[in-house]
Amino acid sequence: MKKLTLYSRLECPLCEFAEELLVAEGFTFEVVDIDDSEELIKTYHIRVPVLSNGLAELDWPFTADSVWEFAHG
């Protein structure tokens, strides 16, 4: 399985929902707060939550099945 990174921000209901889905399905992932970097804000400001596997990105909305395929594909 590829390493997963969830680009997120505080007080973002969709980001919280995405994180809850990943936890509930047992995925291992790192959360990166985009507000910690001007470059990340420019890239992800209106797109969060975004899941990355280091090679590609999966925009919200995603499902447990789409994440599984993304992580293992």
C-alpha positions in Angstrom: 0.0 0.0 0.0 1.2 3.5 -0.9 1.8 6.1 1.8 -1.3 8.3 2.1 -1.3 12.0 3.0 -4.5 13.9 3.7 -4.2 17.6 2.9 -6.7 19.3 5.3 -7.3 22.4 7.4 -8.7 23.1 10.8 -12.5 23.9 11.1 -13.2 22.2 7.7 -16.2 19.9 8.1 -15.5 18.0 4.9 -11.9 17.5 6.0 -13.1 16.1 9.4 -15.5 13.8 7.6 -12.8 12.6 5.2 -10.5 11.9 8.2 -13.2 10.0 10.0 -13.9 7.9 6.9 -10.2 7.0 6.6 -9.9 6.1 10.3 -13.1 4.1 10.3 -11.8 2.1 7.4 -8.4 1.4 9.0 -6.3 3.4 6.5 -2.9 4.7 7.7 -2.3 8.3 6.7 -0.6 11.5 7.6 -2.6 14.7 8.0 -1.0 17.9 6.7 -2.6 21.2 7.6 -2.4 23.4 4.5 -2.5 26.5 6.6 1.1 25.8 7.8 2.5 26.7 4.3 1.8 29.5 1.9 2.5 27.1 -1.0 0.1 24.5 0.2 -2.6 27.2 0.6 -2.1 28.3 -3.0 -2.3 24.7 -4.2 -5.2 23.3 -2.0 -7.1 26.3 -0.7 -10.5 25.5 -2.3 -9.8 21.8 -3.0 -9.4 20.4 0.5 -9.7 17.6 1.6 -7.3 16.1 -0.9 -5.7 12.6 -0.5 -2.3 12.0 -2.0 -0.3 8.8 -2.5 2.9 10.6 -3.5 2.2 10.0 -7.2 -1.4 11.2 -7.7 -4.2 13.0 -5.9 -7.7 12.0 -5.1 -10.1 14.9 -4.6 -13.1 14.9 -2.3 -15.7 13.3 -2.4 -14.1 9.9 -2.1 -15.3 6.6 -0.7 -13.7 3.8 1.2 -13.6 1.8 -2.1 -12.1 4.6 -4.1 -9.4 5.1 -1.4 -8.6 1.4 -1.4 -8.1 1.4 -5.1 -6.1 4.6 -4.9 -3.8 3.2 -2.2 -3.3 -0.2 -3.8 -3.5 0.6 -7.5 
